[in-house]
Amino acid sequence: MSIKPTRLKKGDTVAVIAPASPPNKENLKRGLKFVEDLGLNYKLGKSLYSEYGYLAGNDEARLADLNEMFLDDEIKAIICAGGGYGTARIASALDYDAIKNNPKIFWGYSDITFLHTAIRQQTGLITFHGPMLASDIGKEEANQISKDTFKQLFAPAELNYDSTISQIEELVTGSAEGPLVGGNLSLLSSSMGTPFEINTEGKILLIEDINEEPRAVDRMLNQLYMAGKLQESAGIIIGDFNNCVPERELSLSLEEVIDHYIQLAGRPALQGFKMGHCSPHIGVPLGAPASMNTKEKRLFIESGIN
């Protein structure tokens, strides 16, 4: 059963943490100003500015930040500063009982995909796949549409995504409904064979990625296909695949790779959504009821908050 977190209101306090890699400090500074402009107070995770190789502090410190913020009654939402790498290292040690008993908004994407999947499947909590403070919002050229996507946290709002937002293309004809799941393809494929393996059965699957050659996208989609994850889904939504270009002369194109597996899966499929490592980046609630219609080139998602 899904749990919708409570909406934000002005004056609330949110947590800002880095459960994966260290965020860009200048971008984060601007991102925190954005939080203030939303009328929110913020509390920083203890490991937010830590650097341990490619991690924002050791596993214990990043885990403690996440667990403590869910237990802190003052905190109404947890917003990730950035992604990178590292959330899968702490997923098995998360206090899922505490999360289930203290449901609150959890927001991020990219490497955060592993936590979205783990938290949803262990607790039923709807979480939010959206632009992050240092990775996106704090950039000097940050898109206003990306910033506006945070409005969904303050008042229940359905998302009716059609070709007025971006150019949508039909890959496989049909309609589907089910909870929206997924996120970054690399993290979804790395969940395979773990206790947090993505469950796609009867669900609308969103995939996106960045900086992966077509052959790497091929490998990951093939893994999901062989495991039945593509064909078990109710439908498939293709988000942004930023800079997923060949580094060698002999290569299939990204479009050829995606089309191959989407046609094999045979599920209703649409592509062209501004979700992922792109600008603008439209935030969406993962786990919320959704429906898609390829003839209308439309994706509808219910609000993810109470």
ABEGO torsion letter per residue (X at the ends): XBBBBBBBBBGBBBBBBBABBBBBAAAAAAAAAAAAAAGBBBBBBAAAABBBEABBEBAAAAAAAAAAAAABAABABBBBABBEBGAAAAAAABBAAAAAABBBBBBEBEAAAAAAAAAAAAAGBBBBBBBBAAAAAABAABBAAAAAAAAAAABBBBBBBBAAABBBBBABBEBBBEBBBEEBAAAAAAABGBAABBBABGBBBBBBBBGBBAAAAAAAAAAAAAAGAAAABABBBBBBBBGBBBABABBBBAAAAAAAAAAAAGBBBBBGBBBEBBOBBBBBBBGBBBBBBAAAGBBBBBBABX
